[in-house]
Each structure stands twice: as C-alpha cells, then as structure tokens.
C-alpha cells in the first residue's frame, strides 16, 4: 500500500493515530509525521505493520453503512462505534475522534454534523462578518466565533460539546485555545434538513439551560429567523430575511440587516 492509500483507508475505518499506535506499536509522533507527509522515507517495518492493520483482507474494523467511518456518527440518529453505546460517550471520547469529522456530543450521544452547503456557509460568513465589524468598530470586549469551534456548555458536564455556527463570547475566562468552556452569550444556528429537529428542540433546551442569553434559529428554506431571548422570560420573535433584526444582548443597538445578507446569498441558491 502507498502512504496515500493508507491515509484513505485510515479515514474509511475512522481510526485515530492513538488507536493505530496501540495496535501496531508505532509511536504516535511517527504516525503523525507519516500521515501529514513530513516523513518521506518511512522505515520498512513501519510500512509492514501499517499494511497488516489497514489491509482490507486482514482488518476487522467495520465501516458504517454509508461507507464513511465511525458508524456512530450519522445525523439525527445513533449507531454505536467501538465498544460504547450511544448515551455513554464523554468529552474524552469526543476529543479522541478524528480531527476531520465535525461532530457534536449531546447527552452522551454523538451526532455527525456532515458537510455544510455553500448556501449555509455564505449565511454564516456574512452574519459573522457583520457582527465582527460592529464589535470592532466600538472596540467591544466580546468576540464572535465561527464554526468549527467547540463549546463545552457547562464546565461540569462532560457529556455535551456542541459547535454553534456563529456565537459571541463576552467572558474571556471561558475561552481556551481548544474550546469554549461555558455558555456563550449569543448563538446562531442555520437549519438544514438533517439538523432541523436537533437545532430547534434539543439544542434549544441545552442552550437555555446552560445560560446562553440569546439564540437565533435561521431557516433558509422558510427565510425566517426565530430569535429567542432567554433572559426575558423566554421571549421570542420571528423575523423574515428582509428585516433588520436587533441583537438582544446589545439592547438592540446592533441590528443585522438580513436583507443585505439575502441579497448577497439568494442569487447563489
């Protein structure tokens, strides 16, 4: 097998470098150098050990029905991977997953976030840019973030880690280079067919309970924005893509001109 074939087989099986190291005895740093291309002349023994593990004839790992690795990770449903069952996964399991898979952990259940559409990404990008420009123009202390960046909603909850499409964090003490630990102040999620029920029900309750102050649910299909203001007794409002939408955490001083976003994005639909 070539190194590229090994990389592809590794992804297909959903194996981490740590798992490969455990089964072959090859040090993790060696695997990292090999699979990143930093090692151009790997030792013969290394190649032989990897071929034995990754060859289709010898390997006993099962890929998920769709052909992608990690049977546990399918949008909105749950199929076990490795030895645990859905509901039993923790932060440690989440951190051990392959880096090239966008995954959320909610109440011990792993969800594959899939690949976002270009339309989704354009909305995310425009919204983030507007928030960033306004905050920076006023030398604000808060910071907007864009996915993928993980949020452990509660420091003592090791069973829920999410990746909001867009968020604003005002408490720098919650920030670490790896993830936010604690509730952001503002979160926006863009709905897709595979995430609709999760974003509108499951994550809505998780964000509310964790202390998120404001939650936007953006529906490209209906061209609506549902704004939840959790600090105001769960007050909510529904806006269209042609409205100027006030950001509640700034008392309405900041308004997002969604018509400007719609005008930029709609021609690409």
Protein Blocks (a to p, Z undefined) as FASTA:
>chain_A
ZZklmmmmmmmnopafklmmmmnopafklmmmmmnopambdcfklmmmmmmmmpmklpcc
dcdfkopahjllcghiacdehjbcehiacfklmmmpcfkbccddeehiacdebjadfklm
mmmmmmmmmmmmmmmmnopabdcddddddddfbfklckbccddfbdcdfblklpcfkbcc
djdfbdcddddfklmmmmmmmmmmmmmmnopabdcdddfknopacdddfkngoiacdddf
kbccddfklnomaccdfklmmmmmmmmZZ
